[in-house]
Amino acid sequence: MTRVKKAVNALKRRRSILSRTKGFRHGRSTKERQAKEAILHAGASAFAHRKDKKGDARELWNVKISYGAKSLGTSYSKLIGGLKKKNIRLDRKILATLVEQNPEVFKKVVTLSK
């Protein structure tokens, strides 16, 4: 059997791993084995936090809507309940942008929900 030298491929893999761990602390940015482990853990966190980001955005929208509703003399839950009863299909993202950018339109939506 012929001898296989994997110098180029091994170096390529090593460079790839270490380039992805730039900025990591201690040996995780310089030692191949530790870097590999760090990449696995970082990938798991990145996946989980991509999911969390969506929930965080929704929480922020709810806070903005609640603030806008309270300033107009109603509560968040009464506003959302009223919108559902009247079959006004505006999602929370739209309502939050209305509170921030078009308060007069939001005021009309609140009066419609009552």
C-alpha positions as CSV (number, residue, x, y, z in Angstrom):
1,M,0.0,0.0,0.0
2,T,1.2,3.5,-0.8
3,R,1.9,6.0,1.9
4,V,-0.6,8.8,2.3
5,K,0.6,12.1,3.6
6,K,-2.2,14.3,4.8
7,A,-0.2,17.5,5.5
8,V,-2.2,19.8,3.3
9,N,-5.6,18.5,4.3
10,A,-4.7,18.5,8.0
11,L,-3.4,22.0,7.9
12,K,-6.4,23.2,6.0
13,R,-8.8,21.6,8.6
14,R,-6.7,23.0,11.5
15,R,-6.7,26.6,10.0
16,S,-10.4,26.4,9.4
17,I,-11.1,25.4,13.1
18,L,-8.7,28.0,14.5
19,S,-10.1,30.8,12.3
20,R,-13.6,30.1,13.7
21,T,-12.4,30.4,17.3
22,K,-10.6,33.8,17.0
23,G,-11.3,35.9,20.0
24,F,-12.0,32.9,22.3
25,R,-10.2,32.9,25.6
26,H,-7.2,30.8,26.7
27,G,-6.3,27.7,24.8
28,R,-9.7,27.6,23.0
29,S,-8.4,29.9,20.3
30,T,-4.9,28.3,19.9
31,K,-5.2,24.6,20.6
32,E,-6.9,22.4,18.0
33,R,-8.6,20.0,20.4
34,Q,-10.0,22.7,22.7
35,A,-11.0,24.8,19.7
36,K,-13.0,21.9,18.3
37,E,-14.8,21.5,21.6
38,A,-15.5,25.2,21.8
39,I,-17.0,25.3,18.3
40,L,-19.4,22.5,19.2
41,H,-20.6,24.2,22.3
42,A,-20.8,27.6,20.6
43,G,-22.9,26.1,17.8
44,A,-25.3,24.6,20.3
45,S,-25.7,27.9,22.1
46,A,-26.2,29.8,18.8
47,F,-29.0,27.4,17.8
48,A,-30.8,27.8,21.1
49,H,-30.4,31.6,21.2
50,R,-31.7,32.0,17.6
51,K,-35.0,30.5,19.0
52,D,-34.8,32.7,22.1
53,K,-34.4,35.8,20.0
54,K,-37.9,35.5,18.6
55,G,-39.4,35.2,22.1
56,D,-37.4,38.2,23.3
57,A,-38.8,40.3,20.3
58,R,-42.4,39.3,21.2
59,E,-41.8,40.3,24.8
60,L,-40.6,43.7,23.8
61,W,-43.6,44.2,21.5
62,N,-46.0,43.3,24.4
63,V,-44.3,45.8,26.6
64,K,-44.7,48.6,24.0
65,I,-48.3,47.7,23.4
66,S,-49.0,47.7,27.1
67,Y,-47.4,51.1,27.5
68,G,-49.5,52.5,24.6
69,A,-52.7,51.0,25.9
70,K,-52.1,52.3,29.5
71,S,-51.5,55.8,28.2
72,L,-54.9,55.6,26.5
73,G,-56.7,54.4,29.6
74,T,-57.0,50.6,28.9
75,S,-55.0,47.6,29.7
76,Y,-53.0,45.3,27.4
77,S,-55.3,42.3,28.1
78,K,-58.5,44.3,27.5
79,L,-57.0,45.7,24.2
80,I,-56.0,42.3,22.9
81,G,-59.3,40.7,24.0
82,G,-61.3,43.5,22.4
83,L,-59.4,43.1,19.1
84,K,-60.1,39.4,19.1
85,K,-63.8,39.9,19.8
86,K,-64.1,42.5,17.0
87,N,-62.1,40.2,14.7
88,I,-59.5,42.9,14.0
89,R,-56.4,40.8,12.9
90,L,-53.4,42.9,13.8
91,D,-50.4,41.1,15.1
92,R,-48.3,42.3,18.0
93,K,-45.4,43.5,15.8
94,I,-47.7,45.8,13.9
95,L,-49.4,47.1,17.0
96,A,-45.9,47.8,18.6
97,T,-44.8,49.8,15.5
98,L,-48.1,51.7,15.5
99,V,-47.5,52.7,19.2
100,E,-44.0,54.0,18.3
101,Q,-44.4,55.6,14.9
102,N,-48.2,56.3,14.5
103,P,-49.8,57.0,17.9
104,E,-52.9,58.6,16.3
105,V,-53.6,55.4,14.3
106,F,-53.0,53.3,17.4
107,K,-55.5,55.5,19.3
108,K,-58.1,54.7,16.5
109,V,-57.4,51.0,16.9
110,V,-57.9,51.2,20.7
111,T,-61.2,53.0,20.2
112,L,-62.3,50.3,17.7
113,S,-61.5,47.6,20.2
114,K,-63.7,49.0,22.9
